[in-house]
Structures are given as C-alpha cells and as structure tokens.
C-alpha cells in the first residue's frame, strides 16, 4: 500500500515571488492579486511583503466561487439568436 504524498505549505510567503509560487502566476498577476482580493492577507512594511498563506488560500477560494465570472461583461455585445 502506497503512502499518499502530502505537500506541506508554509505559514507565510514573502514578496511577489512568494505569491507567484503559491498561485502559479506571473509577476503582473501576482501584483494584481496583492492589490485587490488578496489585500486582507498581505502585510507590507516598506518593500517587505508578507502573505499569510492559510488566509490567502481562503480568500482565493472565495474569489474563485464568486458568481461574477459567470455574468457577461457589461460591454459585451448582445447575443443574437
């Protein structure tokens, strides 16, 4: 019987690089996350960015489950049937 491999996540990640690694995104996307929905989990003092990982993952799940993504963009052209 194989033992399942578990991946332990750190309690904190540091900098945009930490956000990039945690969510598997590019630098611009990490910056956007930091400035928008991830803001409650981010603590910044000067140039040092510290992200609380459990809180960040919870915020990510809430953001992913929002219904806003299913609605059409307000500037989208109307569908012709």
LODRENVEX-193352 format. One record per residue: residue number from 1; residue in three letters; x, y, z of N, C-alpha, C, CB in turn. Coordinates in steps of 0.2 Angstrom, whole numbers. Atoms other than C-alpha are relative to their C-alpha. Glycine has a CB too. Example, Ala and Ser with C-alpha at 12.3 -4.5 7.8 and 13.67 -1.06 7.14 Angstrom:
% LODRENVEX-193352
   n res  n_xx  n_yy  n_zz ca_xx ca_yy ca_zz  c_xx  c_yy  c_zz cb_xx cb_yy cb_zz
   1 ALA     4    -6     0    62   -22    39     4     6     0    -5     0     6
   2 SER    -4    -6    -1    68    -5    36    -4     5     3     2     2    -7
This chain:
% LODRENVEX-193352
   n res  n_xx  n_yy  n_zz ca_xx ca_yy ca_zz  c_xx  c_yy  c_zz cb_xx cb_yy cb_zz
   1 UNK     4    -6     0     0     0     0     4     6     0    -5     0     6
   2 UNK    -4    -6     0     7    17    -5    -2     5     5     0     3    -7
   3 UNK     1    -5    -5     8    31     7    -1     6    -4     5     1     5
   4 UNK     1    -6     4     0    47     0     5     5     1    -7     3     1
   5 UNK    -5    -5    -1    12    61    -3    -4     7     2     4     1    -7
   6 UNK     3    -6    -2     7    77     6     5     5    -1    -3     0     7
   7 UNK    -4    -6     1    13    94     2    -1     5     5    -1     3    -8
   8 UNK     1    -5    -6    16   105    17     1     7    -3     4    -2     6
   9 UNK    -1    -7     2    13   123    13     3     4     6    -7     3    -2
  10 UNK    -2    -4    -5    22   136    23    -5     5     3     6     5    -2
  11 UNK     5    -5    -3    13   148    35     0     7    -3     1     0     8
  12 UNK    -1    -6     3    20   163    27     4    -1    -7     3     5     5
  13 UNK    -5    -1     6    27   168    10     2     7    -1    -4    -3    -7
  14 UNK    -3    -7     0    37   183     6     1     3    -7     7     0     3
  15 UNK    -1    -3     6    37   195    -8    -5    -2    -6     7    -1    -3
  16 UNK     4     1     5    29   195   -25     2    -7    -3     1     5    -6
  17 UNK    -2     7     2    39   179   -29    -4    -5     4     8    -1     1
  18 UNK     4     5    -5    30   170   -14    -7     0    -3     0     2     7
  19 UNK     7     0     3    13   175   -22     0    -4    -6    -3     7    -1
  20 UNK    -1     4     7    19   169   -39     1    -7     1     6     3    -4
  21 UNK    -1     8    -1    25   152   -32    -7    -3     3     6    -1     4
  22 UNK     6     3    -4     9   150   -21    -5    -1    -5    -2     5     5
  23 UNK     5     1     4    -3   153   -35     2    -2    -7    -4     7     0
  24 UNK    -2     2     6     7   149   -50    -1     5    -6    -3    -7    -2
  25 UNK     2    -6     5     5   166   -59     6     4    -1    -6     4     3
  26 UNK    -5    -4     2    16   178   -67     0     7     4    -1     2    -8
  27 UNK    -2    -6    -4    23   194   -59    -6     5     0     6     4    -2
  28 UNK     5    -5     1     9   206   -66    -6    -3     4    -1     2    -7
  29 UNK     6     3    -3    -5   194   -60     1     0     8    -1    -7    -2
  30 UNK    -1     0    -7     3   192   -43     0     7     3     8    -2     2
  31 UNK     1    -7    -2     4   211   -41    -7     2     0     4     5    -5
  32 UNK     7    -1     0   -14   212   -46    -4    -3     6    -3    -2    -7
  33 UNK     3     4    -6   -19   199   -33     1     4     6     3    -7     0
  34 UNK    -2    -3    -6    -9   208   -20    -4     7     2     7     2     0
  35 UNK     3    -7    -1   -18   225   -23    -8    -1     0     2     4    -6
  36 UNK     8     0     0   -36   218   -24    -2    -5     5    -2    -3    -7
  37 UNK     4     5    -4   -44   202   -17     5    -3     6    -3    -5    -3
  38 UNK    -5     3    -5   -28   196    -8     2     5     6     6    -2    -3
  39 UNK    -2    -6    -5   -26   213     2     0    -2     7    -3     6    -2
  40 UNK     1     2    -8   -33   206    19     6    -4     2    -6    -2     1
  41 UNK    -5     4    -2   -19   193    19     7     2    -1    -1    -7    -4
  42 UNK    -6    -3     2    -5   204    14     2     5     5     0     3    -7
  43 UNK    -2    -5    -5     5   214    27     7     3    -4     2    -3     7
  44 UNK    -6    -3     3    18   226    19     3     6     5    -2     3    -7
  45 UNK    -4    -5    -3    31   236    28     6     2    -4     3    -2     7
  46 UNK    -5    -3     5    41   247    16     0    -5    -6     7     0     3
  47 UNK    -1     4     6    47   235     2    -2    -7     2     6     1    -3
  48 UNK     1     7    -3    44   219    13    -7    -2    -1     3    -1     7
  49 UNK     7     3     1    28   209     8     0    -6     4    -2     0    -7
  50 UNK     1     6    -4    22   196    20    -7    -3    -1     2     0     7
  51 UNK     7     2     1     7   185    15    -1    -6     4     0    -3    -8
  52 UNK     2     5    -4    -2   174    27    -3    -6    -4    -5     2     6
  53 UNK     2     5     5    -4   158    17    -7    -3     1     5    -6     0
  54 UNK     7     3    -1   -20   150    25    -5     5    -1    -1    -2     8
  55 UNK     5    -5     2   -29   166    24     0     2    -7     2     7     4
  56 UNK    -1    -1     7   -23   169     6    -4    -6    -4     7     0    -2
  57 UNK     4     5     3   -30   152     1    -7     0     1     3    -7     3
  58 UNK     7    -1    -2   -46   155    10    -3     6    -5    -1     2     7
  59 UNK     2    -6     5   -48   172     0     0    -3    -7     5     6     1
  60 UNK     0     2     7   -43   163   -16    -6    -5    -1     6    -4    -1
  61 UNK     6     4     1   -57   150   -14    -7     4     0    -1    -5     6
  62 UNK     6    -5     0   -70   164   -10     0     4    -7     0     5     6
  63 UNK     0    -3     7   -64   173   -26    -2    -4    -5     7     3    -1
  64 UNK     1     5     6   -65   158   -37    -7    -2     0     4    -6     1
  65 UNK     7     2     0   -83   154   -31    -5     5    -1    -1    -3     7
  66 UNK     5    -5     1   -90   171   -34    -4    -1    -7     4     7    -1
  67 UNK     4     1     6  -104   171   -47     2     6    -5    -7     1     2
  68 UNK    -1    -5     5   -97   187   -56     3    -2    -6     4     6     4
  69 UNK    -3     3     6   -87   177   -68    -5    -3    -5     5    -5     3
  70 UNK     4     3     5  -102   169   -75    -5     5    -4    -5    -5     4
  71 UNK     4    -6     3  -111   186   -79     4     2    -6    -1     5     5
  72 UNK    -3    -3     5  -107   193   -96     3     7     2    -5     1    -6
  73 UNK    -4    -6    -1   -95   208   -97    -5     6    -2     6     1    -4
  74 UNK     5    -6     2  -106   225   -97     1     3    -7     1     5     5
  75 UNK    -1    -3     6   -98   230  -113     0    -5    -6     7     3    -1
  76 UNK     0     6     5  -100   213  -122    -6     1    -4    -1    -7     4
  77 UNK     6    -1     4  -111   214  -137    -6    -5     1     2    -1    -8
  78 UNK     5     4    -1  -128   207  -136     0    -6    -4    -7     3     0
  79 UNK     0     6     4  -131   189  -142    -6     0    -4    -1    -7     5
  80 UNK     5     0     5  -141   187  -157    -2    -7    -1     2     3    -7
  81 UNK     2     7     1  -152   172  -158    -4    -1    -6    -5    -1     6
